Structures are given as C-alpha cells and as structure tokens.
Amino acid sequence: MSAAAHAPADITIRSARPSDAEAIAELTKQLGYSAEPAAVVSRLSRLLARSDQQLLVADHDGRAIGWIHMVVTEYIESDAFVVIGGLAVDREYRMQGIGRRLLTRAEEWAAQHGCALVRLSSNAKRVEAHGFYERAGYTNLKTQYAFAKRVGTVGPEALRALVPDVT
C-alpha cells in the first residue's frame, strides 16, 4: 500500500532544522522551483535566526515530508499580517490533511505574533491548490501580475528562480 493511501499517524509538526535542507530542497523541486541543498542550508541558517519568520516541517520518522514558511509583514496601508512564503507537501503524502495541519500552525503562529490576517499567493495554474486554500477558509482577493527587476550583477537566472515550472 502506498503512503498516499493512508496518512501515517505519527506525523509531527516541528521547527525546521539545517539538517532538513535536503528534504526541503526536494519538496521545493516538487513545486517546480530549483533548490539546491547547499543553498537551502545557507538560507535556513539565516531564516531560522529571525523572530519575524518561521519555517515548520511535517516530520515522519525523522524526515521532512512537508514544509511551510511564514513571514510577518507590515505595509503602510495595513496592520501587520503573516505571508505564507511557501507550502509544500510530498506528492506521496498529499490529500491527507498534512497541508491543513501546516496551515493551522501558521495561523496559530500569526495570532501569537499579533497578526489578524494570513495571506498567500498561488500560481494561476495550481487549480487544485486553489481549491485546497478555499476549503481551508481562504478567500481569493485578487488576480495580479508579478513584477521583478534585477539589480546589481545578478544574472537572468535570479528571475527564473522565482517562476516555478508548473505544467
């Protein structure tokens, strides 16, 4: 029986660790983004040290099978809110409530940080994900374009890294 048939009962949600970098990189690749473990280790070391960010993993037998990244954000026109920077669940474990558990923890973290809203973006092509977010109580607020500009000496790969390979 495949892992997708029944969610393991012993999945825990915990803070990410640098040792999770390889699994996080693999899960990120499943979303269509290029992520090398060495770069993820470097980013994790910076992100995990910040009080305005949190990265949690869904752990099964010591292996990260999902992750969620939360960031407290504040704009001039709004009170502070939490942005979900990313959410991934291993394709073998999807549709079993793991993503919902990660979202719930993000919502709890937002409340603990004085934020009354959680926001996220989802690629227009990720129709199944849109349904998941709506079932979790999220409202689609708008459709928009995403713009970016390279500054300094970064090459075009810096822009390509922001666009997932979603077919």
N, C-alpha and C positions, 0 to 999 in steps of 0.2 A: 504494500500500500504506500503510495507516495505521501510526502509530507503535506501536500496540498489537500489530502483527503480529510485530515483531522489536525487541528492545531495542537501542538504539544502543550500539555498542562503546565509545564514548568518554565514558561517564558517569563522573564523578569524584565522590568524597565529600570535601567540604571544610567548613571552618567557615563559618557564615553571616556575612553582611556586612549593614550597614544598607541597602545598595543592593538587597538581596534582598527587602526588605519587601513590595513589590507582589506578587511571585510567592508569597511565603509567605502573604500575606493571601488571595490567590486559592485557594491549596491548602487553606487553613483553611476557606474558604467551601464547598469541595467536601465537607468533612466535616460541614457543616451549621451551622457556627459563624459568626457575624457577626464580621468582622475588617476594619477599615478600615486601609489602608496607613499613614496618619499615626500611628495608634495603635500599629501594629506597629513602625514606626521607633522610636518612643519606648520601647516595651518592649524591643526588641532592644538599644538603646543601654545599658539597664540590665543586661539578662541577659548580654550578651557580656562585660561588665566583671567578672563574678563567676567565681571559680575553682571554685565548687561547682555550676556549671551549664554546660552546653554545648549549643549548637544547631548541628547539622550540616545541610547541604543536599546533595542529589544534583544535580549540575550537568551539564547537557547544552548544549553550545555557549554557555556563559555565562548560562544561565537555570536557576533552581532549579525542578526538576520533582518534588522531594520534600524533606521535612524531618523531623528527629527532634529532640526536646528532652529532655535528660537533666538530672536534678537529684539530687545527693547528699542523702539524707535520713537522719535518725537519730531513733529513738524510744527512749523509756526501756526498752522491753521487747525491743529488738533492736539488733544491731550496725548500723552504717551500711550503707545499701543505695542503689541507684540507682532512681529512679522515672522511667519514661518519661512525661513530661508530655504528649506528643503525638507522633503519627507520621502523616504524610500523604504519599501519592504521587499525582501527577496521574493522573486516571482514564484518560488515554490511554497511560499507561506501566505500569499495574498488571499483576500476574501475570507479571512478567519478572525477578524477583529483586532489584529495587531496594529494596523494603522490607526484605528479608532482609539486604541489604548494610548498610543503615542500622542495623538491629538488631545486627548483628555488631559494627559500630563502637561502638555504645552499650555492648555487653558488654565490649569491649576497654577502653573508657574507664572503665567501672565497676571493672575489675580494676586499672587504673592508679591508681585512687583508693582502693584497699584495700577495695573492696566485693565481697562474695562472692555477692550476690543482685541481680537486676534485677527490678523489679515494674512492672506496668502495669494499667490498668483499661480495660475496653472496654464500651461501651453494650450492654445486653442485646439490642438489635435488630440489632447488627452481627454477624450469624451468620457471614458469610464471613470477617470479621476474626478471629473466634474460631478458626476452622479454621487460618488463617494462623499465628496465635500458637502453637497446639498443634503444627503441623508444624515450627515453629521451636524446639520443645523447651520451651515454657512450659506450666505446669500451672495449671489453673483452681483456685484455692484456696477461693473462697467466692462467694456471692451476697450482696449487701448493699444497703442503702438509702443514698442520699447526701443529707445534710442540709446546709443553709447558712442563715445568718441575716444580714440586712442590718444593719449598724451605722453610726451616723453619718447622713449626709444622702444616701447613695446611693439612687437610685430602684429600682423593681422591675426595670428593665432589667438591673441588675447580676446579679440571679438568672437572668434569661432568658438572659444571655450564657453561662452555664455549661451550658446544656442544648442539645445540638445538635438541629437539625431533621432527624431521621432518620425516613424513612418506609418 
